[in-house]
Amino acid sequence: MNGAKRETWHPGGGAPTSVTCPTITAENLTKIYHRGSEEIRAVNDVTLSVETGRFVAFIGPSGSGKTTLINILGCLDNPTSGRLALCGRDIFNEGITLSEGKLTDIRRELFGYIFQKFYLIPTLTVRENVMLPFVFFRKPGAEAEVDKVMKLLGIDNRAGHLPGQISGGEMQRVAIARALVIDPAIILADEPTGNLDSLAGGEILGLLRRHNRERGVTIVLVTHSPIAAAYGDRLVTLRDGVIVDELVQRRREEPPRLRPVS
C-alpha cells in the first residue's frame, strides 16, 4: 500500500469535506478488548459500506457491538485490525493510523455527533451550547447559522435558558442543533431517543429523516428499537459483534408514527 498517500489528509484545499463524498467503507473491522486473560471481540470482522445520502440503522441488543462500531466509523475509536476509508481515503488500515491531529480535522469537518446523554454543558445557555462547535471550527456567518438551525428545530424561544430549565426532548433538539450547525456530511446518532418518551422520540427521528431527505446528509443511527430503526432506508442487525442480517427498505415520504408505549 502507498503509506504516504494514505496518511495525508488536507482539510480545506482538496480534502473531502462535508460538501464532497461522505461514503464510508469498512473492511474486516475488528475491535478486541482484554479483560484479564479473556479476549472480547466487540466488533468481529465487519465489512460494509455506507452510501452517500443513505439513512442506515444499526440495530441489536445491548452488547452487540453497535456502539463500538459506530465509534470506529466516526473516528472516535481505533479498530484493532481491518480498514476504514472515508471518501476513498484510508483512515485506518492494518496498523496504519492517521495522527490525532488529522483525525481531529476529519471529525470536525465531516461528522456531526448525537449521543443519548445529550452532553450539554449545564452552565451554558441553549444558544451557547449550539454555538460550541464554532469554538473549534471558525466559519463566517456562524451566528446566523445558529439562529437558522435553532428556529428549524423549534428551540429558538429557549435560547437564553439553561439545559436544566428545558425538557428532555428540548435538550435532545439542542444536541441535534449542535450537530447540524456545522452542516456535516455525516451524522452519527447513538441511541438519540433512548432517554425520550415515544412522542418526543418520534419527533426527533422525524427531524433526522427530513434532514436526510432534504439535504442529502448521510445518517448512521444506532438503536435497540425496531420502531426507531424503521426510519432508516437500510437496517443492519448486529449480534456479538457480527452482522447477522441486512434489510433495505423502500423510502417513505413521511416517517412512520411511533406507537404510544402502554
JOFEN-V124967 format. One record per pair of residues at least 6 apart in sequence whose ideal C-beta (glycine too) atoms are under 6 Angstrom apart, sorted by sequence separation. I is the first residue (numbers start at 1). GAP is how many residues later the second one is. D is the distance in whole Angstrom. If there is no record, write none. Layout:
BEGIN
i->{I I}
gap->{GAP GAP}
d->{D D}
END
This chain:
BEGIN
i->{50 60 71 150 211 223 229 32 33 72 84 91 212 236 237 58 84 121 134 158 163 179 193 237 32 33 120 83 236 31 193 208 31 158 192 235 30 79 29 30 234 30 131 155 130 233 28 29 155 233 28 78 155 27 153 26 43 209 42 205 25 153 231 43 24 42 43 205 230 150 168 169 75 149 168 23 108 22 187 75 149 169 191 227 75 126 127 149 172 186 187 188 189 190 126 125 126 146 193 145 31 74 122 120 129 137 209 130 31 32 126 130 24 31 133 206 29 30 30 130 30 29 118 28 120 27 27 202 118 26 25 198 114 114 198 198 114 21 113 112 16 112 111 110 111 112 113 114 115 116 110 114 116 116 6 17 9 11 11 74 70 70 67 70 67 66 55 22 53 22 54 55 56 57 58 59 18 53 18 52 18 59 57 66 65 64 57 64 56 59 65 55 60 55 56 57 58 59 60 54 60 22 44 46 43 44 42 41}
gap->{6 6 6 6 6 6 6 7 7 7 7 7 7 7 7 8 8 8 8 8 8 8 8 8 9 9 9 10 10 11 11 11 12 12 12 12 13 13 14 14 14 15 15 15 16 16 17 17 18 18 19 19 19 20 20 22 22 22 23 23 24 24 24 25 26 26 26 26 26 27 27 27 28 28 28 29 29 30 30 31 31 31 31 31 32 32 32 32 32 32 32 32 32 32 33 35 35 35 35 36 37 37 41 43 45 45 46 47 48 48 48 48 49 49 49 49 50 50 51 51 52 53 53 54 54 55 56 56 57 58 60 60 61 62 62 63 65 66 66 67 71 72 73 75 75 75 75 75 75 75 76 78 78 79 84 92 93 94 98 114 118 120 123 152 155 156 157 163 163 164 164 164 164 164 164 164 165 165 166 166 167 170 172 172 173 174 175 175 176 176 176 177 177 178 178 178 178 178 178 179 179 196 197 197 198 198 199 200}
d->{5 5 4 4 5 5 5 6 4 5 5 6 5 6 5 4 5 6 4 5 6 6 3 4 6 6 5 5 5 5 5 6 4 6 6 4 6 6 6 6 5 6 6 6 5 6 5 5 5 6 6 6 6 5 5 5 5 5 5 6 5 5 6 5 4 4 5 5 5 6 6 6 5 5 6 5 5 6 6 5 5 3 6 6 6 5 4 5 6 5 5 5 5 5 5 5 5 6 6 6 5 5 5 4 5 6 5 5 5 4 5 5 6 5 5 4 5 5 5 6 5 4 5 4 6 6 4 4 5 5 4 5 6 6 6 5 5 4 6 3 3 4 5 5 5 5 5 4 5 4 6 5 4 6 4 5 4 4 5 4 6 6 6 5 6 5 5 4 5 5 6 5 5 5 5 6 6 6 5 6 4 4 4 5 5 4 3 5 6 6 4 5 6 5 5 5 5 5 4 5 6 5 4 6 5 5 5 5}
END
